[in-house]
């Protein structure tokens, strides 16, 4: 492993691999440089970029605000130094990895106050997640990249690198046109070193990667596993691995979804909370209460329906609006919840819809993303609003069936509809009968189809019983009444059962 050099500059102790050269200007208070751009900012971590003569450098800053955490680092390495060490070890064990070029520590009265990590940007490299989720990537290129990912995952596991946050966005892709695409492992913040990884740990790590499985076909998954396990393997080898991965992936996704269901109403993990009686608001970081209030105050809603099941006796109306996003103006849907007679104690449909929507997104389920939710509670009176980003080109499922009365296109829609409902049942069940606008379909220029829960409040998060699933199947068939033949109903139910065996 390359030797780590130690330098002290401007009150910060820096650790740098031998052979790396970082200008002293960069090392002096990294975030205070004039060419620094903040990319993401939280209470305990900041991610930024800095452009200089030697190219662009990414900077991570970790703040230690808790005394217990600061005391812990009297005995353990800081996060930044740990990342640097693991990156160098991965490099030493022959893994294609982006190794940090410096780690810094700043102390106050002998206790670690904050630490820094500097990583050079690889020019021309692509985020693997962005690349694979594009709809216009040719299948032969996509296949080669997935095989390269399987090979790199195997190599890193054989080398004892356990990446606890094994995800597509922890890889960079070189030129995808190469016969053997170059992939790089990045971000060792949640990585650990081991002399040998057990099969159980390997499967758990791959299940983390499989969380994005809803965007990949069964062929993609088999291709990845064959590259990971080595050689052209038959069903008797692939299927046990596939079933174990799907089982563990479901557990991880459900855990992630429930964690965000709680966090998004507490103002934690990228969410903000605003309270000033009688108003309470929940919204994404990057927005402000001043962005949301005008949408709710100047509302001319259109009647949708009355909610009587699960949510109580509420009327829901909808309006459209616009909101300023970082670099563009976004179209939004505003749903208003108002009690028809009196509010049932504790019943808060806007908050419930906000929690469910964010939980589904974390569970990698396609749903129109929520921007915020507002509630005014004064004594027994209640008024709630849910604000979601509208998706251009989203077409109603009912209309799509009408436009495709027969042929291969109809079979494709049936297949995706069955898959959509089976995936929804991994997290919960529908709260209400399905009507127009509840389920939307988006088709990419390359012909890839994806169904979305376009009406986020029509969902309740729970472990669905067989009876719940049967009710939802019947609701979907009722929604498509007159459009499905008897044979298509049977085919739809068979496809649903088939998809229910696999996740995600």
C-alpha distance (Angstrom), angle and dihedral (degrees) to the residues before:
residue distance angle dihedral
X1 . . .
X2 3.80 . .
X3 3.76 115.2 .
X4 3.82 116.3 -104.2
X5 3.80 114.8 -131.6
X6 3.79 122.0 -152.9
X7 3.82 125.6 -144.3
X8 3.78 133.4 167.7
X9 3.77 119.4 -144.3
X10 3.80 132.6 165.8
X11 3.83 93.5 -14.0
X12 3.82 93.7 -49.2
X13 3.82 125.3 107.9
X14 3.80 109.3 -140.3
X15 3.81 128.2 -159.9
X16 3.82 116.8 -160.7
X17 3.82 132.4 176.4
X18 3.79 113.5 -114.6
X19 3.80 109.8 -94.0
X20 3.81 96.0 31.1
X21 3.78 119.3 112.6
X22 3.78 121.2 -161.5
X23 3.79 119.9 177.4
X24 3.80 115.4 -116.4
X25 3.80 90.0 -125.0
X26 3.81 89.3 65.0
X27 3.79 91.3 48.4
X28 3.80 94.2 55.3
X29 3.84 108.5 90.0
X30 3.84 94.9 -36.4
X31 3.81 97.3 -151.7
X32 3.81 93.7 50.6
X33 3.84 94.3 64.6
X34 3.81 113.5 117.2
X35 3.84 93.1 -127.8
X36 3.82 93.8 51.9
X37 3.82 117.2 120.5
X38 3.82 119.0 -164.3
X39 3.81 108.8 -135.6
X40 3.80 100.5 174.8
X41 3.77 130.5 3.9
X42 3.79 131.0 -169.1
X43 3.80 137.5 159.6
X44 3.79 94.1 -92.1
X45 3.80 104.8 21.5
X46 3.80 138.9 39.0
X47 3.80 125.8 -167.7
X48 3.82 117.1 -162.3
X49 3.81 143.0 155.0
X50 3.78 129.5 -130.5
X51 3.79 125.0 -162.4
X52 3.78 118.1 -152.4
X53 3.77 143.1 151.3
X54 3.81 91.2 -78.4
X55 3.81 93.7 52.8
X56 3.78 133.7 -94.4
X57 3.80 121.4 -32.4
X58 3.79 127.0 -166.0
X59 3.81 116.3 -140.2
X60 3.79 128.8 -157.0
X61 3.78 118.2 -168.0
X62 3.82 119.8 -167.6
X63 3.82 118.1 -163.5
X64 3.80 120.1 -156.2
X65 3.81 106.0 -153.4
X66 3.80 96.7 156.6
X67 3.82 118.2 82.6
X68 3.82 92.1 -146.3
X69 3.81 90.3 56.4
X70 3.80 91.3 48.3
X71 3.80 91.6 50.5
X72 3.81 90.6 47.9
X73 3.80 90.3 61.1
X74 3.78 90.8 61.6
X75 3.82 83.8 78.4
X76 3.83 104.2 24.0
X77 3.79 134.5 53.7
X78 3.78 118.7 -98.1
X79 3.81 117.4 -105.5
X80 3.80 90.8 -107.1
X81 3.82 95.3 50.6
X82 3.81 90.5 44.3
X83 3.84 90.6 54.1
X84 3.79 91.0 49.3
X85 3.82 92.3 49.7
X86 3.81 94.6 47.4
X87 3.81 91.5 46.2
X88 3.81 90.9 53.1
X89 3.82 91.1 46.6
X90 3.82 90.9 50.9
X91 3.80 89.2 50.5
X92 3.82 90.4 48.4
X93 3.83 90.5 51.5
X94 3.80 91.9 54.4
X95 3.82 99.9 -100.6
X96 3.81 119.3 145.8
X97 3.79 97.9 -120.8
X98 3.78 139.3 153.5
X99 3.79 101.5 -120.3
X100 3.83 118.3 -154.7
X101 3.81 113.7 -113.1
X102 3.82 96.4 -146.9
X103 3.79 143.3 5.2
X104 3.80 121.8 -160.1
X105 3.79 134.7 -165.6
X106 3.79 128.4 -162.4
X107 3.79 118.4 -165.8
X108 3.78 134.8 -166.4
X109 3.82 118.1 -158.4
X110 3.81 89.1 -15.5
X111 3.83 94.4 -53.2
X112 3.79 123.2 109.5
X113 3.81 109.6 -104.6
X114 3.80 102.3 173.9
X115 3.79 138.5 -15.6
X116 3.80 134.9 -153.9
X117 3.79 136.8 -149.4
X118 3.81 124.3 -163.2
X119 3.82 121.6 -161.2
X120 3.80 125.1 178.1
X121 3.78 116.9 -127.0
X122 3.82 115.5 -117.7
X123 3.79 105.0 -132.9
X124 3.79 113.8 -126.6
X125 3.81 94.6 10.2
X126 3.80 116.7 136.5
X127 3.78 129.9 -143.2
X128 3.82 102.6 -108.3
X129 3.80 93.4 -142.4
X130 3.81 92.8 53.1
X131 3.80 91.1 47.5
X132 3.81 97.9 48.6
X133 3.81 94.2 43.7
X134 3.79 93.1 53.6
X135 3.78 112.2 108.8
X136 3.81 96.2 -141.8
X137 3.84 100.9 60.1
X138 3.85 110.7 119.6
X139 3.79 112.3 -117.2
X140 3.82 95.0 -122.8
X141 3.84 91.0 55.6
X142 3.79 91.9 43.5
X143 3.80 90.3 51.0
X144 3.81 93.2 51.9
X145 3.82 91.7 50.0
X146 3.83 92.1 49.2
X147 3.81 90.2 51.1
X148 3.82 90.4 49.5
X149 3.82 88.7 50.8
X150 3.81 90.9 52.5
X151 3.81 91.1 49.8
X152 3.83 93.2 48.6
X153 3.82 91.5 47.2
X154 3.82 90.3 52.9
X155 3.81 92.3 46.4
X156 3.80 93.0 50.3
X157 3.82 91.9 48.0
X158 3.80 92.0 47.5
X159 3.82 86.8 52.6
X160 3.82 90.9 53.9
X161 3.83 97.1 -109.6
X162 3.80 107.6 147.7
X163 3.81 108.6 -169.1
X164 3.81 105.8 -167.6
X165 3.79 91.7 -167.5
X166 3.80 95.7 48.6
X167 3.81 102.2 171.6
X168 3.80 138.8 142.4
X169 3.80 92.6 -105.3
X170 3.81 88.9 61.2
X171 3.80 89.8 71.9
X172 3.79 133.1 70.7
X173 3.80 123.9 -153.2
X174 3.80 125.4 -144.4
X175 3.82 120.5 -158.9
X176 3.85 105.8 -22.1
X177 3.82 89.5 -158.8
X178 3.84 91.1 68.8
X179 3.81 115.2 108.5
X180 3.81 87.0 -123.5
X181 3.82 106.7 29.1
X182 3.81 116.9 -138.8
X183 3.80 114.6 -122.0
X184 3.81 126.6 -174.5
X185 3.79 127.8 -160.3
X186 3.81 111.9 -135.3
X187 3.82 139.4 177.3
X188 3.82 112.5 43.2
X189 3.80 94.7 -176.7
X190 3.81 92.0 117.9
X191 3.80 98.8 28.0
X192 3.79 128.9 117.9
X193 3.78 134.2 -166.4
X194 3.78 123.6 -127.1
X195 3.80 135.3 171.8
X196 3.82 89.6 -132.2
X197 3.81 134.9 3.0
X198 3.79 118.5 -139.1
X199 3.80 120.8 -132.1
X200 3.82 89.2 -109.5
X201 3.82 92.5 55.6
X202 3.81 91.1 45.8
X203 3.81 91.4 51.9
X204 3.82 91.7 47.2
X205 3.82 90.8 51.3
X206 3.81 92.4 48.1
X207 3.80 89.2 48.3
X208 3.82 87.5 59.1
X209 3.81 88.1 55.5
X210 3.81 89.9 45.6
X211 3.83 90.4 62.4
X212 3.80 86.0 92.1
X213 3.81 89.2 54.6
X214 3.80 94.4 114.9
X215 3.80 87.6 74.3
X216 3.80 94.1 51.5
X217 3.78 133.1 71.7
X218 3.79 126.4 -127.1
X219 3.82 87.2 -106.8
X220 3.82 90.1 57.0
X221 3.80 91.0 51.2
X222 3.81 93.6 48.4
X223 3.81 90.0 48.2
X224 3.81 90.5 52.0
X225 3.83 93.9 47.5
X226 3.80 92.8 48.4
X227 3.80 90.0 52.9
X228 3.81 90.5 46.3
X229 3.81 96.2 46.4
X230 3.80 93.4 38.2
X231 3.82 130.4 -115.8
X232 3.78 133.6 16.8
X233 3.77 103.4 -44.6
X234 3.78 129.1 -172.1
X235 3.79 131.6 -127.6
X236 3.81 93.0 -91.1
X237 3.84 89.4 65.6
X238 3.82 100.9 33.6
X239 3.83 99.3 46.2
X240 3.84 98.9 59.6
X241 3.80 89.8 49.8
X242 3.81 91.4 46.1
X243 3.81 93.3 51.1
X244 3.80 92.9 47.1
X245 3.82 91.8 48.7
X246 3.79 92.3 49.3
X247 3.80 91.6 49.0
X248 3.80 93.2 50.5
X249 3.80 92.8 41.6
X250 3.80 90.8 56.2
X251 3.80 90.6 52.0
X252 3.82 91.6 49.7
X253 3.81 94.1 46.9
X254 3.80 93.0 48.1
X255 3.79 91.0 48.7
X256 3.83 91.1 48.2
X257 3.80 91.6 48.0
X258 3.82 94.4 50.7
X259 3.80 91.7 46.0
X260 3.82 91.5 54.5
X261 3.82 91.0 41.9
X262 3.82 86.5 64.4
X263 3.82 98.9 34.7
X264 3.82 97.6 51.8
X265 3.82 91.5 62.9
X266 3.82 93.2 47.8
X267 3.81 98.2 55.7
X268 3.81 93.3 -110.6
X269 3.84 137.3 126.3
X270 3.81 97.8 25.5
X271 3.82 97.0 -30.9
X272 3.79 129.3 106.8
X273 3.79 131.6 -147.5
X274 3.81 125.6 -154.5
X275 3.80 123.1 -171.2
X276 3.77 127.6 -178.7
X277 3.78 112.4 142.4
X278 2.93 127.9 -77.6
X279 3.83 88.1 14.9
X280 3.78 126.5 72.5
X281 3.81 121.1 175.9
X282 3.80 136.0 -175.4
X283 3.81 120.9 -165.4
X284 3.77 145.9 151.8
X285 3.77 122.8 -85.0
X286 3.80 108.9 -98.7
X287 3.81 92.4 48.5
X288 3.78 130.8 83.4
X289 3.78 134.1 -146.8
X290 3.81 86.7 -112.0
X291 3.82 88.9 62.9
X292 3.80 93.3 54.4
X293 3.79 105.9 38.9
X294 3.83 96.6 67.8
X295 3.81 89.7 54.1
X296 3.79 91.6 57.1
X297 3.82 97.1 39.3
X298 3.80 98.3 49.9
X299 3.78 95.7 47.0
X300 3.81 126.2 148.6
X301 3.79 100.0 178.0
X302 3.79 130.6 -168.3
X303 3.81 117.5 -135.9
X304 3.80 113.4 -104.7
X305 3.80 110.2 169.2
X306 3.77 145.7 -60.7
X307 3.78 118.0 -91.8
X308 3.79 111.3 -142.0
X309 3.80 102.2 148.8
X310 3.83 121.1 79.6
X311 3.82 94.2 -24.5
X312 3.77 97.4 61.0
X313 3.80 128.3 -125.3
X314 3.81 103.2 -27.5
X315 3.77 136.0 140.7
X316 3.81 117.3 -138.0
X317 3.79 122.2 -154.4
X318 3.77 129.0 178.1
X319 3.80 136.2 -146.7
X320 3.79 135.2 171.7
X321 3.79 127.7 -126.7
X322 3.80 146.2 154.3
X323 3.78 131.7 -111.1
X324 3.79 132.0 -172.3
X325 3.77 112.4 -112.7
X326 3.81 124.1 -170.2
X327 3.78 96.6 -80.5
X328 3.79 104.5 0.8
X329 3.77 146.6 29.8
X330 3.81 113.9 -97.8
X331 3.79 127.6 -155.2
X332 3.79 113.4 -131.2
X333 3.80 140.1 -170.4
X334 3.81 116.8 -135.4
X335 3.80 117.7 -156.8
X336 3.80 117.2 -164.3
X337 3.82 121.0 -157.1
X338 3.81 116.7 -160.8
X339 3.83 127.6 167.6
X340 3.77 114.8 -118.2
X341 3.79 95.1 -148.1
X342 3.79 115.7 -7.8
X343 3.79 134.3 -18.6
X344 3.77 117.2 -104.7
X345 3.79 107.6 -125.7
X346 3.79 111.5 -93.2
X347 3.82 93.8 7.6
X348 3.82 109.2 135.6
X349 3.82 111.3 161.6
X350 3.84 96.5 175.3
X351 3.80 92.4 57.0
X352 3.81 91.0 43.0
X353 3.82 91.8 52.0
X354 3.83 90.6 47.2
X355 3.82 91.0 52.3
X356 3.79 94.6 44.8
X357 3.80 93.8 48.1
X358 3.80 93.8 51.2
X359 3.80 91.4 44.5
X360 3.81 91.1 53.7
X361 3.80 91.3 48.3
X362 3.82 90.3 51.5
X363 3.79 88.7 48.6
X364 3.83 87.2 56.4
X365 3.81 91.9 -113.8
X366 3.82 116.1 147.1
X367 3.80 108.8 -110.6
X368 3.80 132.5 143.4
X369 3.84 102.2 -92.9
X370 3.79 119.6 -112.8
X371 3.82 119.4 -130.3
X372 3.77 98.1 -173.2
X373 3.79 149.8 -32.0
X374 3.81 130.0 -139.1
X375 3.78 130.4 -164.7
X376 3.80 132.5 -174.0
X377 3.80 112.9 -162.6
X378 3.82 119.5 179.3
X379 3.79 113.3 166.8
X380 3.80 107.5 -58.0
X381 3.82 94.2 -14.4
X382 3.81 121.7 97.9
X383 3.79 137.2 -175.8
X384 3.81 123.2 174.8
X385 3.81 137.8 -177.9
X386 3.79 132.1 -166.4
X387 3.82 118.2 -164.2
X388 3.81 118.4 -160.7
X389 3.78 132.0 175.6
X390 3.80 111.7 -109.9
X391 3.79 116.4 -131.6
X392 3.81 117.2 -134.7
X393 3.79 115.1 -128.6
X394 3.82 95.1 21.1
X395 3.80 108.0 148.9
X396 3.79 126.1 -162.0
X397 3.81 114.1 -105.2
X398 3.82 93.2 -133.1
X399 3.81 91.4 54.5
X400 3.80 91.2 48.9
X401 3.82 91.4 55.7
X402 3.80 89.5 49.6
X403 3.80 91.7 51.6
X404 3.83 91.9 50.5
X405 3.81 105.8 48.8
X406 3.83 93.9 164.7
X407 3.78 145.8 -10.7
X408 3.82 135.3 61.9
X409 3.80 92.6 -43.8
X410 3.79 90.6 63.7
X411 3.81 92.4 49.9
X412 3.79 88.8 52.4
X413 3.82 92.0 52.2
X414 3.83 91.1 49.0
X415 3.80 90.7 50.6
X416 3.82 93.1 50.9
X417 3.82 92.5 44.3
X418 3.81 91.8 54.4
X419 3.78 90.4 46.5
X420 3.82 91.5 49.1
X421 3.80 93.6 54.2
X422 3.81 94.4 43.9
X423 3.82 90.5 52.6
X424 3.82 91.8 46.8
X425 3.80 88.7 56.1
X426 3.79 90.1 60.1
X427 3.82 86.7 73.3
X428 3.78 108.1 22.8
X429 3.76 146.7 -54.9
X430 3.79 140.4 -83.7
X431 3.77 115.3 -81.1
X432 3.81 96.7 -154.7
X433 3.80 141.9 18.4
X434 3.82 112.6 -76.7
X435 3.80 119.1 -101.6
X436 3.81 134.1 172.7
X437 3.78 111.5 -62.3
X438 3.80 95.9 28.4
X439 3.83 95.9 98.3
X440 3.79 121.1 34.9
X441 3.79 131.3 -171.9
X442 3.79 125.9 -144.8
X443 3.79 121.3 -169.2
X444 3.80 121.0 -164.8
X445 3.83 122.0 -137.9
X446 3.82 87.0 -103.8
X447 3.82 91.0 58.2
X448 3.82 97.5 -103.8
X449 3.80 110.5 148.1
X450 3.79 127.7 -150.9
X451 3.80 130.4 177.6
X452 3.82 121.1 -144.6
X453 3.77 134.4 -162.7
X454 3.79 92.6 -122.9
X455 3.81 95.5 178.4
X456 3.83 103.5 55.8
X457 3.81 98.0 -172.5
X458 3.82 90.5 63.3
X459 3.79 91.5 82.7
X460 3.77 137.1 79.2
X461 3.79 121.2 -161.2
X462 3.81 111.5 -130.1
X463 3.78 140.9 109.2
X464 3.81 100.7 -82.9
X465 3.79 118.7 -132.5
X466 3.84 121.8 -140.0
X467 3.81 86.6 -100.2
X468 3.83 91.4 54.3
X469 3.80 90.4 51.0
X470 3.78 92.3 49.2
X471 3.82 90.7 50.0
X472 3.82 90.6 52.4
X473 3.81 92.2 47.7
X474 3.78 88.9 52.2
X475 3.82 91.3 46.6
X476 3.79 90.6 54.6
X477 3.80 92.1 47.7
X478 3.82 90.2 48.8
X479 3.81 89.9 49.7
X480 3.81 89.5 54.3
X481 3.80 93.8 40.5
X482 3.79 111.5 150.1
X483 3.80 91.7 19.5
X484 3.83 99.8 71.8
X485 3.79 122.9 69.4
X486 3.81 121.1 -146.7
X487 3.80 91.4 -101.5
X488 3.81 90.8 50.1
X489 3.80 91.5 52.5
X490 3.80 90.0 54.6
X491 3.81 91.2 45.7
X492 3.80 91.0 49.3
X493 3.82 92.1 52.3
X494 3.81 92.2 46.5
X495 3.80 90.4 50.8
X496 3.80 89.8 48.2
X497 3.80 91.4 53.7
X498 3.79 91.2 46.6
X499 3.81 93.2 50.9
X500 3.81 91.4 45.0
X501 3.81 88.7 66.3
X502 3.78 92.5 62.0
X503 3.75 135.8 48.5
X504 2.94 150.4 -117.5
